[in-house]
Amino acid sequence: MTPLQLPLPEYYLLPLVLNLVVLTICGLYYSHKFGGTKASLTGQNIYRCSGCGHVYVDDRDVPLARCNRCGIMNEAVKR
Ligand SMILES: [Zn+2]
């Protein structure tokens, strides 16, 4: 039996299942990736520069930190 001779439901089901598998793998990959990033940033403040948009971290417990690209002082967006 060639793949084109499969009954119609299987013929449509196979691409759907493959897509689900790929999406699941991508989801696991990205959740693992971002989970690891979050864990490694514990105890650090995250800053987003209002001048150039650069995102950076600073592990000092200060309300403002200087952007290392353009030198503007920014407030922490997440602690
Ligand atoms: Zn900046």
PDB file of the backbone (N, CA, C, O) and the ligand in Angstrom, with CONECT records:
HET     ZN  A 101       1
ATOM      1  N   MET A   1       0.854  -1.212   0.000  1.00  0.00           N
ATOM      2  CA  MET A   1       0.000   0.000   0.000  1.00  0.00           C
ATOM      3  C   MET A   1       0.882   1.251   0.000  1.00  0.00           C
ATOM      4  O   MET A   1       1.747   1.397   0.863  1.00  0.00           O
ATOM      5  N   THR A   2       0.673   2.134  -0.941  1.00  0.00           N
ATOM      6  CA  THR A   2       1.421   3.401  -0.956  1.00  0.00           C
ATOM      7  C   THR A   2       0.694   4.410  -0.068  1.00  0.00           C
ATOM      8  O   THR A   2      -0.494   4.241   0.207  1.00  0.00           O
ATOM      9  N   PRO A   3       1.376   5.438   0.375  1.00  0.00           N
ATOM     10  CA  PRO A   3       0.741   6.437   1.265  1.00  0.00           C
ATOM     11  C   PRO A   3      -0.501   7.076   0.638  1.00  0.00           C
ATOM     12  O   PRO A   3      -1.429   7.442   1.359  1.00  0.00           O
ATOM     13  N   LEU A   4      -0.534   7.214  -0.679  1.00  0.00           N
ATOM     14  CA  LEU A   4      -1.673   7.866  -1.317  1.00  0.00           C
ATOM     15  C   LEU A   4      -2.925   6.995  -1.282  1.00  0.00           C
ATOM     16  O   LEU A   4      -4.028   7.488  -1.519  1.00  0.00           O
ATOM     17  N   GLN A   5      -2.764   5.692  -0.988  1.00  0.00           N
ATOM     18  CA  GLN A   5      -3.915   4.795  -0.954  1.00  0.00           C
ATOM     19  C   GLN A   5      -4.454   4.614   0.460  1.00  0.00           C
ATOM     20  O   GLN A   5      -5.322   3.769   0.679  1.00  0.00           O
ATOM     21  N   LEU A   6      -3.954   5.397   1.435  1.00  0.00           N
ATOM     22  CA  LEU A   6      -4.485   5.333   2.800  1.00  0.00           C
ATOM     23  C   LEU A   6      -5.939   5.785   2.787  1.00  0.00           C
ATOM     24  O   LEU A   6      -6.337   6.586   1.941  1.00  0.00           O
ATOM     25  N   PRO A   7      -6.733   5.271   3.724  1.00  0.00           N
ATOM     26  CA  PRO A   7      -8.098   5.793   3.848  1.00  0.00           C
ATOM     27  C   PRO A   7      -8.064   7.289   4.152  1.00  0.00           C
ATOM     28  O   PRO A   7      -7.094   7.773   4.735  1.00  0.00           O
ATOM     29  N   LEU A   8      -9.083   8.015   3.777  1.00  0.00           N
ATOM     30  CA  LEU A   8      -9.091   9.473   3.880  1.00  0.00           C
ATOM     31  C   LEU A   8      -8.787  10.014   5.285  1.00  0.00           C
ATOM     32  O   LEU A   8      -7.955  10.915   5.396  1.00  0.00           O
ATOM     33  N   PRO A   9      -9.415   9.516   6.367  1.00  0.00           N
ATOM     34  CA  PRO A   9      -9.110  10.065   7.699  1.00  0.00           C
ATOM     35  C   PRO A   9      -7.628   9.981   8.059  1.00  0.00           C
ATOM     36  O   PRO A   9      -7.068  10.937   8.594  1.00  0.00           O
ATOM     37  N   GLU A  10      -6.993   8.854   7.774  1.00  0.00           N
ATOM     38  CA  GLU A  10      -5.563   8.729   8.088  1.00  0.00           C
ATOM     39  C   GLU A  10      -4.745   9.687   7.246  1.00  0.00           C
ATOM     40  O   GLU A  10      -3.761  10.259   7.715  1.00  0.00           O
ATOM     41  N   TYR A  11      -5.154   9.856   6.006  1.00  0.00           N
ATOM     42  CA  TYR A  11      -4.430  10.730   5.093  1.00  0.00           C
ATOM     43  C   TYR A  11      -4.417  12.167   5.625  1.00  0.00           C
ATOM     44  O   TYR A  11      -3.432  12.886   5.453  1.00  0.00           O
ATOM     45  N   TYR A  12      -5.517  12.586   6.275  1.00  0.00           N
ATOM     46  CA  TYR A  12      -5.569  13.932   6.855  1.00  0.00           C
ATOM     47  C   TYR A  12      -5.001  13.971   8.266  1.00  0.00           C
ATOM     48  O   TYR A  12      -4.494  14.996   8.721  1.00  0.00           O
ATOM     49  N   LEU A  13      -5.094  12.836   8.947  1.00  0.00           N
ATOM     50  CA  LEU A  13      -4.652  12.802  10.342  1.00  0.00           C
ATOM     51  C   LEU A  13      -3.129  12.869  10.461  1.00  0.00           C
ATOM     52  O   LEU A  13      -2.596  13.506  11.369  1.00  0.00           O
ATOM     53  N   LEU A  14      -2.444  12.213   9.545  1.00  0.00           N
ATOM     54  CA  LEU A  14      -0.980  12.124   9.648  1.00  0.00           C
ATOM     55  C   LEU A  14      -0.299  13.500   9.688  1.00  0.00           C
ATOM     56  O   LEU A  14       0.511  13.728  10.586  1.00  0.00           O
ATOM     57  N   PRO A  15      -0.588  14.433   8.755  1.00  0.00           N
ATOM     58  CA  PRO A  15       0.037  15.770   8.837  1.00  0.00           C
ATOM     59  C   PRO A  15      -0.328  16.496  10.125  1.00  0.00           C
ATOM     60  O   PRO A  15       0.506  17.194  10.701  1.00  0.00           O
ATOM     61  N   LEU A  16      -1.591  16.332  10.589  1.00  0.00           N
ATOM     62  CA  LEU A  16      -2.002  16.996  11.824  1.00  0.00           C
ATOM     63  C   LEU A  16      -1.185  16.491  13.009  1.00  0.00           C
ATOM     64  O   LEU A  16      -0.701  17.275  13.824  1.00  0.00           O
ATOM     65  N   VAL A  17      -1.038  15.166  13.090  1.00  0.00           N
ATOM     66  CA  VAL A  17      -0.269  14.589  14.197  1.00  0.00           C
ATOM     67  C   VAL A  17       1.186  15.034  14.121  1.00  0.00           C
ATOM     68  O   VAL A  17       1.795  15.354  15.141  1.00  0.00           O
ATOM     69  N   LEU A  18       1.739  15.054  12.916  1.00  0.00           N
ATOM     70  CA  LEU A  18       3.131  15.500  12.765  1.00  0.00           C
ATOM     71  C   LEU A  18       3.288  16.953  13.207  1.00  0.00           C
ATOM     72  O   LEU A  18       4.253  17.308  13.883  1.00  0.00           O
ATOM     73  N   ASN A  19       2.314  17.796  12.811  1.00  0.00           N
ATOM     74  CA  ASN A  19       2.355  19.198  13.249  1.00  0.00           C
ATOM     75  C   ASN A  19       2.298  19.317  14.768  1.00  0.00           C
ATOM     76  O   ASN A  19       3.041  20.090  15.372  1.00  0.00           O
ATOM     77  N   LEU A  20       1.403  18.539  15.375  1.00  0.00           N
ATOM     78  CA  LEU A  20       1.288  18.572  16.836  1.00  0.00           C
ATOM     79  C   LEU A  20       2.596  18.161  17.503  1.00  0.00           C
ATOM     80  O   LEU A  20       3.027  18.772  18.481  1.00  0.00           O
ATOM     81  N   VAL A  21       3.218  17.123  16.961  1.00  0.00           N
ATOM     82  CA  VAL A  21       4.490  16.652  17.530  1.00  0.00           C
ATOM     83  C   VAL A  21       5.546  17.745  17.423  1.00  0.00           C
ATOM     84  O   VAL A  21       6.276  18.007  18.379  1.00  0.00           O
ATOM     85  N   VAL A  22       5.626  18.391  16.239  1.00  0.00           N
ATOM     86  CA  VAL A  22       6.629  19.446  16.036  1.00  0.00           C
ATOM     87  C   VAL A  22       6.360  20.619  16.984  1.00  0.00           C
ATOM     88  O   VAL A  22       7.285  21.149  17.600  1.00  0.00           O
ATOM     89  N   LEU A  23       5.076  21.025  17.099  1.00  0.00           N
ATOM     90  CA  LEU A  23       4.734  22.140  17.982  1.00  0.00           C
ATOM     91  C   LEU A  23       5.048  21.800  19.436  1.00  0.00           C
ATOM     92  O   LEU A  23       5.540  22.644  20.185  1.00  0.00           O
ATOM     93  N   THR A  24       4.761  20.556  19.833  1.00  0.00           N
ATOM     94  CA  THR A  24       5.047  20.144  21.208  1.00  0.00           C
ATOM     95  C   THR A  24       6.544  20.209  21.484  1.00  0.00           C
ATOM     96  O   THR A  24       6.971  20.679  22.539  1.00  0.00           O
ATOM     97  N   ILE A  25       7.339  19.729  20.522  1.00  0.00           N
ATOM     98  CA  ILE A  25       8.796  19.753  20.703  1.00  0.00           C
ATOM     99  C   ILE A  25       9.286  21.198  20.792  1.00  0.00           C
ATOM    100  O   ILE A  25      10.121  21.523  21.636  1.00  0.00           O
ATOM    101  N   CYS A  26       8.755  22.078  19.903  1.00  0.00           N
ATOM    102  CA  CYS A  26       9.139  23.498  19.951  1.00  0.00           C
ATOM    103  C   CYS A  26       8.758  24.112  21.298  1.00  0.00           C
ATOM    104  O   CYS A  26       9.549  24.842  21.896  1.00  0.00           O
ATOM    105  N   GLY A  27       7.551  23.817  21.772  1.00  0.00           N
ATOM    106  CA  GLY A  27       7.091  24.353  23.056  1.00  0.00           C
ATOM    107  C   GLY A  27       7.989  23.923  24.195  1.00  0.00           C
ATOM    108  O   GLY A  27       8.364  24.735  25.042  1.00  0.00           O
ATOM    109  N   LEU A  28       8.333  22.651  24.216  1.00  0.00           N
ATOM    110  CA  LEU A  28       9.209  22.139  25.274  1.00  0.00           C
ATOM    111  C   LEU A  28      10.583  22.794  25.184  1.00  0.00           C
ATOM    112  O   LEU A  28      11.186  23.153  26.196  1.00  0.00           O
ATOM    113  N   TYR A  29      11.068  22.941  23.942  1.00  0.00           N
ATOM    114  CA  TYR A  29      12.396  23.541  23.747  1.00  0.00           C
ATOM    115  C   TYR A  29      12.417  24.973  24.286  1.00  0.00           C
ATOM    116  O   TYR A  29      13.331  25.354  25.018  1.00  0.00           O
ATOM    117  N   TYR A  30      11.381  25.780  23.912  1.00  0.00           N
ATOM    118  CA  TYR A  30      11.388  27.181  24.324  1.00  0.00           C
ATOM    119  C   TYR A  30      11.092  27.348  25.808  1.00  0.00           C
ATOM    120  O   TYR A  30      11.661  28.227  26.454  1.00  0.00           O
ATOM    121  N   SER A  31      10.202  26.509  26.362  1.00  0.00           N
ATOM    122  CA  SER A  31       9.933  26.630  27.797  1.00  0.00           C
ATOM    123  C   SER A  31      11.174  26.240  28.587  1.00  0.00           C
ATOM    124  O   SER A  31      11.456  26.820  29.635  1.00  0.00           O
ATOM    125  N   HIS A  32      11.913  25.258  28.086  1.00  0.00           N
ATOM    126  CA  HIS A  32      13.162  24.868  28.747  1.00  0.00           C
ATOM    127  C   HIS A  32      14.186  25.999  28.651  1.00  0.00           C
ATOM    128  O   HIS A  32      14.884  26.312  29.615  1.00  0.00           O
ATOM    129  N   LYS A  33      14.255  26.603  27.459  1.00  0.00           N
ATOM    130  CA  LYS A  33      15.217  27.675  27.221  1.00  0.00           C
ATOM    131  C   LYS A  33      14.935  28.876  28.123  1.00  0.00           C
ATOM    132  O   LYS A  33      15.829  29.389  28.796  1.00  0.00           O
ATOM    133  N   PHE A  34      13.647  29.322  28.122  1.00  0.00           N
ATOM    134  CA  PHE A  34      13.315  30.502  28.916  1.00  0.00           C
ATOM    135  C   PHE A  34      13.286  30.180  30.396  1.00  0.00           C
ATOM    136  O   PHE A  34      13.584  31.042  31.223  1.00  0.00           O
ATOM    137  N   GLY A  35      12.928  28.940  30.745  1.00  0.00           N
ATOM    138  CA  GLY A  35      12.980  28.541  32.150  1.00  0.00           C
ATOM    139  C   GLY A  35      14.406  28.644  32.664  1.00  0.00           C
ATOM    140  O   GLY A  35      14.640  29.115  33.777  1.00  0.00           O
ATOM    141  N   GLY A  36      15.362  28.201  31.846  1.00  0.00           N
ATOM    142  CA  GLY A  36      16.761  28.262  32.248  1.00  0.00           C
ATOM    143  C   GLY A  36      17.232  29.692  32.388  1.00  0.00           C
ATOM    144  O   GLY A  36      17.997  30.007  33.299  1.00  0.00           O
ATOM    145  N   THR A  37      16.777  30.581  31.479  1.00  0.00           N
ATOM    146  CA  THR A  37      17.140  31.986  31.548  1.00  0.00           C
ATOM    147  C   THR A  37      16.623  32.611  32.833  1.00  0.00           C
ATOM    148  O   THR A  37      17.338  33.347  33.512  1.00  0.00           O
ATOM    149  N   LYS A  38      15.356  32.304  33.162  1.00  0.00           N
ATOM    150  CA  LYS A  38      14.748  32.859  34.364  1.00  0.00           C
ATOM    151  C   LYS A  38      15.536  32.432  35.601  1.00  0.00           C
ATOM    152  O   LYS A  38      15.826  33.249  36.475  1.00  0.00           O
ATOM    153  N   ALA A  39      15.879  31.147  35.665  1.00  0.00           N
ATOM    154  CA  ALA A  39      16.575  30.632  36.837  1.00  0.00           C
ATOM    155  C   ALA A  39      17.940  31.292  36.975  1.00  0.00           C
ATOM    156  O   ALA A  39      18.382  31.582  38.086  1.00  0.00           O
ATOM    157  N   SER A  40      18.615  31.533  35.837  1.00  0.00           N
ATOM    158  CA  SER A  40      19.950  32.107  35.919  1.00  0.00           C
ATOM    159  C   SER A  40      19.901  33.590  36.272  1.00  0.00           C
ATOM    160  O   SER A  40      20.915  34.168  36.663  1.00  0.00           O
ATOM    161  N   LEU A  41      18.715  34.218  36.136  1.00  0.00           N
ATOM    162  CA  LEU A  41      18.599  35.647  36.452  1.00  0.00           C
ATOM    163  C   LEU A  41      18.086  35.884  37.866  1.00  0.00           C
ATOM    164  O   LEU A  41      17.832  37.031  38.234  1.00  0.00           O
ATOM    165  N   THR A  42      17.928  34.844  38.664  1.00  0.00           N
ATOM    166  CA  THR A  42      17.416  35.010  40.016  1.00  0.00           C
ATOM    167  C   THR A  42      18.316  35.957  40.800  1.00  0.00           C
ATOM    168  O   THR A  42      19.536  35.795  40.829  1.00  0.00           O
ATOM    169  N   GLY A  43      17.697  36.945  41.432  1.00  0.00           N
ATOM    170  CA  GLY A  43      18.458  37.889  42.227  1.00  0.00           C
ATOM    171  C   GLY A  43      18.961  39.065  41.427  1.00  0.00           C
ATOM    172  O   GLY A  43      19.657  39.924  41.968  1.00  0.00           O
ATOM    173  N   GLN A  44      18.621  39.129  40.124  1.00  0.00           N
ATOM    174  CA  GLN A  44      19.072  40.241  39.309  1.00  0.00           C
ATOM    175  C   GLN A  44      17.878  41.084  38.874  1.00  0.00           C
ATOM    176  O   GLN A  44      16.774  40.569  38.700  1.00  0.00           O
ATOM    177  N   ASN A  45      18.106  42.362  38.702  1.00  0.00           N
ATOM    178  CA  ASN A  45      17.079  43.250  38.175  1.00  0.00           C
ATOM    179  C   ASN A  45      17.219  43.322  36.662  1.00  0.00           C
ATOM    180  O   ASN A  45      18.323  43.324  36.118  1.00  0.00           O
ATOM    181  N   ILE A  46      16.059  43.382  35.994  1.00  0.00           N
ATOM    182  CA  ILE A  46      16.071  43.502  34.540  1.00  0.00           C
ATOM    183  C   ILE A  46      15.686  44.934  34.177  1.00  0.00           C
ATOM    184  O   ILE A  46      14.709  45.473  34.697  1.00  0.00           O
ATOM    185  N   TYR A  47      16.447  45.536  33.298  1.00  0.00           N
ATOM    186  CA  TYR A  47      16.205  46.916  32.875  1.00  0.00           C
ATOM    187  C   TYR A  47      16.002  46.965  31.371  1.00  0.00           C
ATOM    188  O   TYR A  47      16.657  46.246  30.616  1.00  0.00           O
ATOM    189  N   ARG A  48      15.073  47.833  30.944  1.00  0.00           N
ATOM    190  CA  ARG A  48      14.934  48.079  29.508  1.00  0.00           C
ATOM    191  C   ARG A  48      15.197  49.565  29.285  1.00  0.00           C
ATOM    192  O   ARG A  48      14.521  50.416  29.861  1.00  0.00           O
ATOM    193  N   CYS A  49      16.165  49.864  28.460  1.00  0.00           N
ATOM    194  CA  CYS A  49      16.568  51.248  28.237  1.00  0.00           C
ATOM    195  C   CYS A  49      15.473  52.006  27.499  1.00  0.00           C
ATOM    196  O   CYS A  49      14.980  51.551  26.467  1.00  0.00           O
ATOM    197  N   SER A  50      15.094  53.175  28.039  1.00  0.00           N
ATOM    198  CA  SER A  50      14.072  53.985  27.372  1.00  0.00           C
ATOM    199  C   SER A  50      14.658  54.746  26.196  1.00  0.00           C
ATOM    200  O   SER A  50      13.915  55.274  25.369  1.00  0.00           O
ATOM    201  N   GLY A  51      15.988  54.809  26.109  1.00  0.00           N
ATOM    202  CA  GLY A  51      16.618  55.533  25.019  1.00  0.00           C
ATOM    203  C   GLY A  51      16.840  54.668  23.784  1.00  0.00           C
ATOM    204  O   GLY A  51      16.456  55.048  22.678  1.00  0.00           O
ATOM    205  N   CYS A  52      17.472  53.482  23.976  1.00  0.00           N
ATOM    206  CA  CYS A  52      17.847  52.671  22.816  1.00  0.00           C
ATOM    207  C   CYS A  52      17.145  51.322  22.794  1.00  0.00           C
ATOM    208  O   CYS A  52      17.282  50.573  21.827  1.00  0.00           O
ATOM    209  N   GLY A  53      16.384  50.993  23.862  1.00  0.00           N
ATOM    210  CA  GLY A  53      15.651  49.730  23.872  1.00  0.00           C
ATOM    211  C   GLY A  53      16.487  48.539  24.296  1.00  0.00           C
ATOM    212  O   GLY A  53      15.995  47.410  24.298  1.00  0.00           O
ATOM    213  N   HIS A  54      17.732  48.764  24.654  1.00  0.00           N
ATOM    214  CA  HIS A  54      18.615  47.687  25.077  1.00  0.00           C
ATOM    215  C   HIS A  54      18.107  47.093  26.397  1.00  0.00           C
ATOM    216  O   HIS A  54      17.767  47.827  27.325  1.00  0.00           O
ATOM    217  N   VAL A  55      18.059  45.754  26.470  1.00  0.00           N
ATOM    218  CA  VAL A  55      17.650  45.075  27.693  1.00  0.00           C
ATOM    219  C   VAL A  55      18.894  44.538  28.382  1.00  0.00           C
ATOM    220  O   VAL A  55      19.722  43.874  27.759  1.00  0.00           O
ATOM    221  N   TYR A  56      19.019  44.825  29.666  1.00  0.00           N
ATOM    222  CA  TYR A  56      20.216  44.384  30.386  1.00  0.00           C
ATOM    223  C   TYR A  56      19.862  44.065  31.825  1.00  0.00           C
ATOM    224  O   TYR A  56      18.778  44.410  32.296  1.00  0.00           O
ATOM    225  N   VAL A  57      20.766  43.413  32.518  1.00  0.00           N
ATOM    226  CA  VAL A  57      20.536  43.030  33.915  1.00  0.00           C
ATOM    227  C   VAL A  57      21.607  43.649  34.784  1.00  0.00           C
ATOM    228  O   VAL A  57      22.712  43.950  34.332  1.00  0.00           O
ATOM    229  N   ASP A  58      21.247  43.832  36.055  1.00  0.00           N
ATOM    230  CA  ASP A  58      22.207  44.330  37.028  1.00  0.00           C
ATOM    231  C   ASP A  58      21.918  43.622  38.336  1.00  0.00           C
ATOM    232  O   ASP A  58      20.784  43.642  38.812  1.00  0.00           O
ATOM    233  N   ASP A  59      22.924  42.999  38.923  1.00  0.00           N
ATOM    234  CA  ASP A  59      22.667  42.243  40.143  1.00  0.00           C
ATOM    235  C   ASP A  59      22.781  43.089  41.410  1.00  0.00           C
ATOM    236  O   ASP A  59      22.601  42.575  42.514  1.00  0.00           O
ATOM    237  N   ARG A  60      23.078  44.381  41.258  1.00  0.00           N
ATOM    238  CA  ARG A  60      23.051  45.260  42.430  1.00  0.00           C
ATOM    239  C   ARG A  60      21.604  45.622  42.729  1.00  0.00           C
ATOM    240  O   ARG A  60      20.795  45.754  41.811  1.00  0.00           O
ATOM    241  N   ASP A  61      21.274  45.782  43.997  1.00  0.00           N
ATOM    242  CA  ASP A  61      19.897  46.109  44.366  1.00  0.00           C
ATOM    243  C   ASP A  61      19.724  47.626  44.353  1.00  0.00           C
ATOM    244  O   ASP A  61      19.612  48.258  45.403  1.00  0.00           O
ATOM    245  N   VAL A  62      19.705  48.197  43.152  1.00  0.00           N
ATOM    246  CA  VAL A  62      19.567  49.641  43.000  1.00  0.00           C
ATOM    247  C   VAL A  62      18.341  49.935  42.134  1.00  0.00           C
ATOM    248  O   VAL A  62      18.029  49.174  41.218  1.00  0.00           O
ATOM    249  N   PRO A  63      17.643  51.047  42.425  1.00  0.00           N
ATOM    250  CA  PRO A  63      16.434  51.364  41.652  1.00  0.00           C
ATOM    251  C   PRO A  63      16.733  51.806  40.222  1.00  0.00           C
ATOM    252  O   PRO A  63      15.901  51.625  39.332  1.00  0.00           O
ATOM    253  N   LEU A  64      17.897  52.374  39.996  1.00  0.00           N
ATOM    254  CA  LEU A  64      18.265  52.841  38.663  1.00  0.00           C
ATOM    255  C   LEU A  64      19.606  52.228  38.266  1.00  0.00           C
ATOM    256  O   LEU A  64      20.504  52.076  39.094  1.00  0.00           O
ATOM    257  N   ALA A  65      19.723  51.882  36.993  1.00  0.00           N
ATOM    258  CA  ALA A  65      21.003  51.368  36.491  1.00  0.00           C
ATOM    259  C   ALA A  65      21.286  52.003  35.134  1.00  0.00           C
ATOM    260  O   ALA A  65      20.379  52.257  34.341  1.00  0.00           O
ATOM    261  N   ARG A  66      22.563  52.248  34.895  1.00  0.00           N
ATOM    262  CA  ARG A  66      22.953  52.942  33.666  1.00  0.00           C
ATOM    263  C   ARG A  66      23.040  51.965  32.494  1.00  0.00           C
ATOM    264  O   ARG A  66      23.642  50.897  32.605  1.00  0.00           O
ATOM    265  N   CYS A  67      22.424  52.349  31.362  1.00  0.00           N
ATOM    266  CA  CYS A  67      22.506  51.538  30.150  1.00  0.00           C
ATOM    267  C   CYS A  67      23.954  51.501  29.681  1.00  0.00           C
ATOM    268  O   CYS A  67      24.602  52.541  29.566  1.00  0.00           O
ATOM    269  N   ASN A  68      24.468  50.281  29.407  1.00  0.00           N
ATOM    270  CA  ASN A  68      25.871  50.195  28.994  1.00  0.00           C
ATOM    271  C   ASN A  68      26.055  50.474  27.507  1.00  0.00           C
ATOM    272  O   ASN A  68      27.164  50.356  26.985  1.00  0.00           O
ATOM    273  N   ARG A  69      24.968  50.846  26.819  1.00  0.00           N
ATOM    274  CA  ARG A  69      25.108  51.235  25.408  1.00  0.00           C
ATOM    275  C   ARG A  69      25.113  52.739  25.247  1.00  0.00           C
ATOM    276  O   ARG A  69      25.974  53.308  24.574  1.00  0.00           O
ATOM    277  N   CYS A  70      24.104  53.397  25.896  1.00  0.00           N
ATOM    278  CA  CYS A  70      23.976  54.832  25.653  1.00  0.00           C
ATOM    279  C   CYS A  70      24.108  55.665  26.922  1.00  0.00           C
ATOM    280  O   CYS A  70      24.163  56.892  26.843  1.00  0.00           O
ATOM    281  N   GLY A  71      24.161  55.021  28.103  1.00  0.00           N
ATOM    282  CA  GLY A  71      24.440  55.754  29.322  1.00  0.00           C
ATOM    283  C   GLY A  71      23.248  56.359  30.018  1.00  0.00           C
ATOM    284  O   GLY A  71      23.423  57.054  31.019  1.00  0.00           O
ATOM    285  N   ILE A  72      22.021  56.125  29.527  1.00  0.00           N
ATOM    286  CA  ILE A  72      20.829  56.657  30.168  1.00  0.00           C
ATOM    287  C   ILE A  72      20.510  55.825  31.415  1.00  0.00           C
ATOM    288  O   ILE A  72      20.662  54.603  31.407  1.00  0.00           O
ATOM    289  N   MET A  73      20.069  56.496  32.484  1.00  0.00           N
ATOM    290  CA  MET A  73      19.654  55.787  33.699  1.00  0.00           C
ATOM    291  C   MET A  73      18.224  55.288  33.505  1.00  0.00           C
ATOM    292  O   MET A  73      17.357  56.039  33.059  1.00  0.00           O
ATOM    293  N   ASN A  74      17.974  54.000  33.847  1.00  0.00           N
ATOM    294  CA  ASN A  74      16.644  53.397  33.655  1.00  0.00           C
ATOM    295  C   ASN A  74      16.175  52.708  34.933  1.00  0.00           C
ATOM    296  O   ASN A  74      16.975  52.238  35.741  1.00  0.00           O
ATOM    297  N   GLU A  75      14.834  52.664  35.092  1.00  0.00           N
ATOM    298  CA  GLU A  75      14.247  51.952  36.221  1.00  0.00           C
ATOM    299  C   GLU A  75      14.124  50.471  35.881  1.00  0.00           C
ATOM    300  O   GLU A  75      13.970  50.105  34.715  1.00  0.00           O
ATOM    301  N   ALA A  76      14.191  49.619  36.907  1.00  0.00           N
ATOM    302  CA  ALA A  76      14.055  48.178  36.714  1.00  0.00           C
ATOM    303  C   ALA A  76      12.616  47.866  36.269  1.00  0.00           C
ATOM    304  O   ALA A  76      11.659  48.412  36.818  1.00  0.00           O
ATOM    305  N   VAL A  77      12.477  46.990  35.276  1.00  0.00           N
ATOM    306  CA  VAL A  77      11.158  46.569  34.853  1.00  0.00           C
ATOM    307  C   VAL A  77      10.749  45.287  35.567  1.00  0.00           C
ATOM    308  O   VAL A  77       9.564  44.959  35.622  1.00  0.00           O
ATOM    309  N   LYS A  78      11.715  44.563  36.113  1.00  0.00           N
ATOM    310  CA  LYS A  78      11.410  43.335  36.837  1.00  0.00           C
ATOM    311  C   LYS A  78      12.518  43.065  37.827  1.00  0.00           C
ATOM    312  O   LYS A  78      13.699  43.204  37.511  1.00  0.00           O
ATOM    313  N   ARG A  79      12.115  42.664  39.069  1.00  0.00           N
ATOM    314  CA  ARG A  79      13.111  42.361  40.087  1.00  0.00           C
ATOM    315  C   ARG A  79      13.056  40.901  40.451  1.00  0.00           C
ATOM    316  O   ARG A  79      13.824  40.446  41.299  1.00  0.00           O
TER     317      ARG A  79
HETATM  318 ZN    ZN A 101      20.418  52.671  26.121  1.00  0.00          ZN2+
END
